């Protein structure tokens, strides 16, 4: 029996953070198709594994525990798999980085498709995206991070903050070359760190597997179509 059940749509996007953490820790997990996700979403909250509105949803089989919301899942797995920093201050900073990453995804998809991208609002957004990149850079350089060495919270080992930051930037960069250029030019530190983490064997293998499964798909749907129409 595998260690976990992961319920997330068949795209990388928000679920990729969870996959990356599980892959790095050499955990095993089962993924469930859209029909099964929709079945559980349609249940009364009292009958769901945990009351939730939408995926990702993670079930830890060994602990008989269910949790939703990407940041909560990431922090739970960090605790469960010994991937969090040892001090309260750095654990709080780790949570901040995960929440920042979640915010970046919300902004890239205009709050999950509440609106569609136009050339003008993308042009206006680029400086804000650059600021987000600089925020991640600041988190790392305060702890000695360079493009070639170190971890984002100054820890001795790669942890949740590194995995989340790397997957945030490499997943979108690999599918949108124009965004990759923005990241590279805005912060060689952020891009260097993201690439180093992405090249670790377990996460690199996950990326190859996901390309085989999902191809160039990022978040799918109309919002991805609108994003691709302006990110050129």
C-alpha positions as CSV (number, residue, x, y, z in Angstrom):
1,X,0.0,0.0,0.0
2,X,1.3,3.5,-0.9
3,X,1.9,6.1,1.8
4,X,-0.5,8.8,0.6
5,X,-3.5,9.6,-1.5
6,X,-3.3,12.8,-3.5
7,X,-6.4,14.3,-5.0
8,X,-5.5,17.0,-7.6
9,X,-6.5,17.8,-11.1
10,X,-4.4,16.2,-13.9
11,X,-2.1,19.3,-14.3
12,X,1.0,20.4,-12.5
13,X,0.1,23.8,-11.0
14,X,-0.7,23.8,-7.3
15,X,-0.5,20.1,-6.9
16,X,3.1,20.1,-8.1
17,X,4.3,21.4,-4.8
18,X,2.9,18.4,-3.0
19,X,4.2,16.0,-5.6
20,X,7.7,17.5,-5.3
21,X,7.8,17.2,-1.5
22,X,6.6,13.6,-1.6
23,X,9.1,12.8,-4.4
24,X,12.0,14.4,-2.5
25,X,11.2,12.4,0.6
26,X,10.9,9.2,-1.5
27,X,7.3,8.6,-0.5
28,X,4.8,6.7,-2.5
29,X,1.3,8.0,-3.4
30,X,-1.7,7.3,-5.5
31,X,-3.3,10.0,-7.6
32,X,-7.0,10.0,-8.4
33,X,-8.8,11.1,-11.6
34,X,-11.1,14.0,-12.1
35,X,-14.2,11.9,-11.7
36,X,-13.1,10.8,-8.2
37,X,-12.1,14.3,-7.2
38,X,-15.5,15.6,-8.3
39,X,-17.3,12.8,-6.4
40,X,-15.6,13.7,-3.2
41,X,-16.1,17.5,-3.8
42,X,-19.8,16.8,-4.2
43,X,-20.2,15.2,-0.8
44,X,-21.5,17.0,2.2
45,X,-18.5,18.4,4.2
46,X,-19.3,16.1,7.1
47,X,-18.8,13.1,4.9
48,X,-15.6,14.3,3.2
49,X,-12.2,13.0,4.5
50,X,-11.9,16.6,5.7
51,X,-14.3,19.4,4.8
52,X,-12.9,21.1,1.7
53,X,-13.9,23.2,-1.3
54,X,-11.4,22.1,-3.9
55,X,-8.1,20.2,-4.3
56,X,-5.4,19.6,-3.4
57,X,-6.4,17.1,-0.8
58,X,-3.9,14.7,0.8
59,X,-4.7,11.6,2.9
60,X,-1.9,10.2,5.0
61,X,-2.8,6.5,5.1
62,X,-0.3,5.6,7.9
63,X,-1.6,8.4,10.2
64,X,-5.2,8.1,9.1
65,X,-5.2,11.9,8.5
66,X,-6.6,14.1,5.8
67,X,-5.7,17.7,5.1
68,X,-6.5,20.2,2.3
69,X,-5.2,23.6,1.2
70,X,-1.7,23.5,-0.4
71,X,0.1,25.6,2.3
72,X,-1.3,23.5,5.1
73,X,-0.4,20.2,3.3
74,X,3.2,21.5,2.6
75,X,3.7,22.4,6.3
76,X,2.2,19.2,7.5
77,X,4.5,17.2,5.2
78,X,7.4,19.2,6.4
79,X,6.7,18.3,10.0
80,X,5.9,14.7,9.1
81,X,8.9,14.1,6.9
82,X,11.4,16.2,8.9
83,X,11.8,18.9,6.2
84,X,11.2,22.0,8.3
85,X,13.8,24.2,10.0
86,X,14.6,23.6,13.7
87,X,13.8,27.0,15.0
88,X,10.4,28.7,15.5
89,X,11.5,31.7,13.5
90,X,12.7,29.7,10.5
91,X,9.6,27.5,10.6
92,X,7.5,30.7,10.4
93,X,9.6,32.0,7.5
94,X,9.1,28.6,5.8
95,X,5.3,29.0,6.1
96,X,5.6,32.6,4.7
97,X,7.4,31.3,1.6
98,X,4.8,28.6,1.0
99,X,2.0,31.2,1.3
100,X,3.9,33.6,-0.9
101,X,4.1,30.9,-3.6
102,X,0.4,30.3,-3.3
103,X,-0.2,34.0,-3.7
104,X,1.9,34.1,-6.9
105,X,-0.2,31.3,-8.4
106,X,-3.3,33.2,-7.5
107,X,-2.0,36.3,-9.2
108,X,-0.8,34.4,-12.3
109,X,-4.3,33.0,-12.8
110,X,-6.1,36.1,-11.8
111,X,-7.7,34.5,-8.7
112,X,-8.4,31.2,-10.5
113,X,-9.9,32.7,-13.6
114,X,-12.1,35.4,-12.1
115,X,-10.9,37.5,-15.0
116,X,-8.9,36.8,-18.2
117,X,-5.5,38.2,-19.2
118,X,-5.3,41.0,-21.7
119,X,-2.1,42.5,-23.2
120,X,-2.6,45.6,-21.1
121,X,-3.2,43.9,-17.7
122,X,-0.2,41.6,-18.3
123,X,2.0,44.6,-19.1
124,X,0.9,46.2,-15.9
125,X,1.5,42.9,-13.9
126,X,5.1,42.3,-15.0
127,X,6.6,44.8,-12.5
128,X,4.6,43.1,-9.8
129,X,5.9,39.7,-10.9
130,X,9.4,41.1,-10.7
131,X,8.7,42.3,-7.2
132,X,7.6,38.8,-6.2
133,X,10.8,37.4,-7.6
134,X,12.8,39.9,-5.6
135,X,10.8,39.0,-2.5
136,X,12.0,35.4,-2.9
137,X,15.5,36.6,-3.6
138,X,15.5,38.7,-0.4
139,X,14.4,35.7,1.6
140,X,17.4,33.8,0.4
141,X,20.1,36.4,0.4
142,X,19.4,37.3,4.0
143,X,20.4,33.7,4.7
144,X,23.5,33.6,2.5
145,X,21.9,32.1,-0.6
146,X,23.6,32.6,-3.9
147,X,22.7,31.2,-7.3
148,X,25.4,28.6,-7.0
149,X,25.2,27.6,-3.3
150,X,23.1,27.5,-0.2
151,X,19.4,27.0,0.8
152,X,16.8,29.7,1.0
153,X,16.5,29.7,4.8
154,X,20.2,29.1,5.5
155,X,19.6,25.5,6.6
156,X,22.1,22.8,6.1
157,X,19.8,20.6,4.1
158,X,17.2,21.2,1.4
159,X,13.8,21.6,2.9
160,X,10.2,22.6,2.2
161,X,11.0,26.2,1.4
162,X,13.5,25.2,-1.2
163,X,11.2,22.7,-2.9
164,X,8.3,25.1,-3.0
165,X,10.4,28.0,-4.3
166,X,12.0,25.8,-7.0
167,X,8.8,24.3,-8.2
168,X,7.0,27.7,-8.3
169,X,9.5,29.2,-10.6
170,X,10.7,26.2,-12.7
171,X,7.2,24.9,-13.5
172,X,6.0,28.1,-15.0
173,X,9.4,28.9,-16.6
174,X,9.5,25.5,-18.3
175,X,6.1,26.2,-19.9
176,X,6.4,29.9,-20.6
177,X,9.8,30.9,-22.0
178,X,9.0,34.6,-21.7
179,X,8.4,34.2,-17.9
180,X,11.6,32.2,-17.7
181,X,13.4,35.2,-19.2
182,X,11.8,37.5,-16.7
183,X,12.9,35.3,-13.8
184,X,16.5,34.9,-15.1
185,X,16.9,38.6,-15.7
186,X,15.3,39.8,-12.5
187,X,17.2,37.5,-10.2
188,X,20.0,35.1,-11.2
189,X,20.0,34.1,-7.5
190,X,16.4,32.9,-7.6
191,X,16.8,31.2,-10.9
192,X,20.1,29.5,-9.9
193,X,18.6,28.2,-6.7
194,X,15.5,27.0,-8.5
195,X,17.5,25.1,-11.1
196,X,19.8,23.5,-8.5
197,X,16.8,22.1,-6.6
198,X,15.1,21.0,-9.8
199,X,18.1,19.1,-10.8
200,X,18.1,16.9,-7.7
201,X,17.4,13.3,-8.9
202,X,14.0,12.8,-7.4
203,X,12.5,16.1,-8.4
204,X,14.1,15.9,-11.9
205,X,12.5,12.5,-12.3
206,X,9.1,13.9,-11.2
207,X,9.4,16.7,-13.8
208,X,10.2,14.3,-16.6
209,X,7.3,12.1,-15.6
210,X,4.9,15.0,-15.5
211,X,6.0,16.2,-18.9
212,X,5.2,12.7,-20.2
213,X,1.8,12.9,-18.5
214,X,0.7,16.5,-18.9
215,X,3.0,17.9,-21.6
216,X,3.1,21.7,-21.7
217,X,-0.1,22.1,-19.7
218,X,0.3,24.5,-16.8
219,X,-3.1,25.3,-15.2
220,X,-5.4,24.4,-18.1
221,X,-8.7,25.9,-19.1
222,X,-9.6,29.3,-20.3
223,X,-7.2,31.1,-17.9
224,X,-4.2,29.2,-19.4
225,X,-5.4,30.1,-22.9
226,X,-5.6,33.8,-22.0
227,X,-2.1,33.6,-20.3
228,X,-0.6,32.1,-23.4
229,X,-2.2,34.7,-25.5
230,X,-0.3,37.5,-23.8
231,X,3.0,35.9,-22.6
232,X,4.9,35.9,-25.8
